[in-house]
Amino acid sequence: MERSLLDTHHKALTLNKDRRAYGTIAEIGAGQETARWFFRVGSAAGSIAKTMSAYDMQFSDSIYGSSDRYVSRERLHSMLEIEYSLLSKRLNEERGSDCIFFAFANTVATFNYSQNQAGHGWLGIQFQTQPHEEVSEIHLHVILKGNTSMRDQETLGILGVNLIYGAYYQHQDPVVLLRTLMDGLSTDYLEIDMIDFSGAAFKQVDNRIMALQLVQHGLTYVTMFQPDGKLVQPTDFLFKKSILVERSRFSPPTKLTINLLDCAYEAFSNEADVIREEVTVFSEMTLQNLSGGSDIDIEDFLQRVDILCTLGKNVMISNFAEFYRLAQFLFKLTSKPVALVLGVPALRQIFKEKYYEDLDGGILESFGRLFRNDMRLYVCPALADDGSLITVDELKVDKHLQYLYRHLRQNGFIRNLNTVEQSYLSIDANTVLEKIRSGDKTWQDQVPLDIVNIIKEKALFQYTGS
């Protein structure tokens, strides 16, 4: 019953009546949508010290400093820093012992009619949980899906109220805070593809787990972070980059896993239309890779990520079970070449028509989406039961698909990765994992030495040292 009361009106009014909360709202690019809610419900003088918008670039620059891009995390952060600093400087002596201050800001581009382009933007808040406390901070990036600017504005207003309310009343449980950002909203209208928690209230928060939560709870399809664990916004990070992705469970990464990606990187970087310095490589895990059909084990997830990050890998978590959906996502982010790394068994699965029954055009539609932007698949050979080598040339597909397969092969969409070390092809990650857990030391021969050391040092994957 209590949960049903937490609509936008209730949240805004609760904040207005809370004599502790006092702050500034600064919004660029979509009107005073968040501020409007606080004035609409009444008693705004109890919570709002100032609201402002600065649409003209010269005015905006004079307040927040110049910026290469106005809809960016850098601009959001400068807005928050300046607004919170002004609030504290002007009101700390008079109100600092009784109030917990906040500065909310957003910088957003809504739906563009002339270019038929979807909106996106950054929202954030700096806030205290106790008087005189060091500030805590939340940043998030949204992709707006409304087909009108007005629809996007309504979405932003509700989201802004949810963020301010969550910061004050739900910061003790960031997972709950994250989920309630969607109160009164629908994924039909927006996607939250990055969120970052920092500061005094979030010292125990692992943002990698929060990134996973975004995908788990359907707030986005993909989240990404760098080797240092820092979350990145996909559009910004992959802008004008050539992209190479290896999909695996990485439980654990084996000599085959690492060698496969290294060989694919060399092949991809040496392509005539690829500039090596522009290549960004990701190790990707899907929710299906992480769950295995059951609930996701957070500790297991972090163990896999720890290894990949220690190895200097960028990590991608997605909810794209089908390769064509991953390809579609990547095509939206860059016009540069894109490639996927996989083995013969995975390629064989791609040619199974049962996976495309939900598409009107079946396997042909899926392949149209997968290969439409000169996508290339680098395919590692596999060992047959008799020990012979199965490459893309020996792979057998259903008879009625053979001409399709031949077309993709002859036109370079499917490429044989014959530089992989053949002695690694017999390594099976599931068998390696079983050996780690059972104490069979032969697993160490099938995993790179630096990964062996990490597993031993951190006792990962239930390693006991026996």
Stockholm file with secondary structure:
# STOCKHOLM 1.0

chainA/1-466         MERSLLDTHHKALTLNKDRRAYGTIAEIGAGQETARWFFRVGSAAGSIAKTMSAYDMQFSDSIYGSSDRYVSRERLHSMLEIEYSLLSKRLNEERGSDCIFFAFANTVATFNYSQNQAGHGWLGIQFQTQPHEEVSEIHLHVILKGNTSMRDQETLGILGVNLIYGAYYQHQDPVVLLRTLMDGLSTDYLEIDMIDFSGAAFKQVDNRIMALQLVQHGLTYVTMFQPDGKLVQPTDFLFKKSILVERSRFSPPTKLTINLLDCAYEAFSNEADVIREEVTVFSEMTLQNLSGGSDIDIEDFLQRVDILCTLGKNVMISNFAEFYRLAQFLFKLTSKPVALVLGVPALRQIFKEKYYEDLDGGILESFGRLFRNDMRLYVCPALADDGSLITVDELKVDKHLQYLYRHLRQNGFIRNLNTVEQSYLSIDANTVLEKIRSGDKTWQDQVPLDIVNIIKEKALFQYTGS
#=GR chainA/1-466 SS CTGGGCSHHHHHHHHHHCTTEEEEEEEESSCSHHHHHHHHHSCGGGTEEEEECCCSHHHHHHHHCCCSCSSSHHHHHHHHHHHHHHHHHHHHHHHTTTCEEEEEEEEEECCBTTTTBCCEEEEEEEECSSTTCCCEEEEEEEEECCSSHHHHHHHHHHHHHHHHHHHHHSTTCHHHHHHHTTTTCCTTTEEEEEEEEEEGGGTTCCHHHHHHHHHHTTSCSEEEECTTSCEECHHHHHTTCEEEEEECCCSSCCHHHHHHHHHHHHHHHTSTTCCGGGEEEEEEEEHHHHHTTSCCCHHHHHHHHHHHHHTTCEEEEECCCSHHHHHHHHHHHCSSCEEEEEEHHHHHHHTCGGGGTTSTTHHHHHHHHHHTTCCEEEEECEECTTSCEECTTTCCCCGGGHHHHHHHHHTTSEEECTTSCGGGTTCCHHHHHHHHHHTCGGGGGGSCHHHHHHHHHHTGGGCCCC
#=GC SS_cons         CTGGGCSHHHHHHHHHHCTTEEEEEEEESSCSHHHHHHHHHSCGGGTEEEEECCCSHHHHHHHHCCCSCSSSHHHHHHHHHHHHHHHHHHHHHHHTTTCEEEEEEEEEECCBTTTTBCCEEEEEEEECSSTTCCCEEEEEEEEECCSSHHHHHHHHHHHHHHHHHHHHHSTTCHHHHHHHTTTTCCTTTEEEEEEEEEEGGGTTCCHHHHHHHHHHTTSCSEEEECTTSCEECHHHHHTTCEEEEEECCCSSCCHHHHHHHHHHHHHHHTSTTCCGGGEEEEEEEEHHHHHTTSCCCHHHHHHHHHHHHHTTCEEEEECCCSHHHHHHHHHHHCSSCEEEEEEHHHHHHHTCGGGGTTSTTHHHHHHHHHHTTCCEEEEECEECTTSCEECTTTCCCCGGGHHHHHHHHHTTSEEECTTSCGGGTTCCHHHHHHHHHHTCGGGGGGSCHHHHHHHHHHTGGGCCCC
//
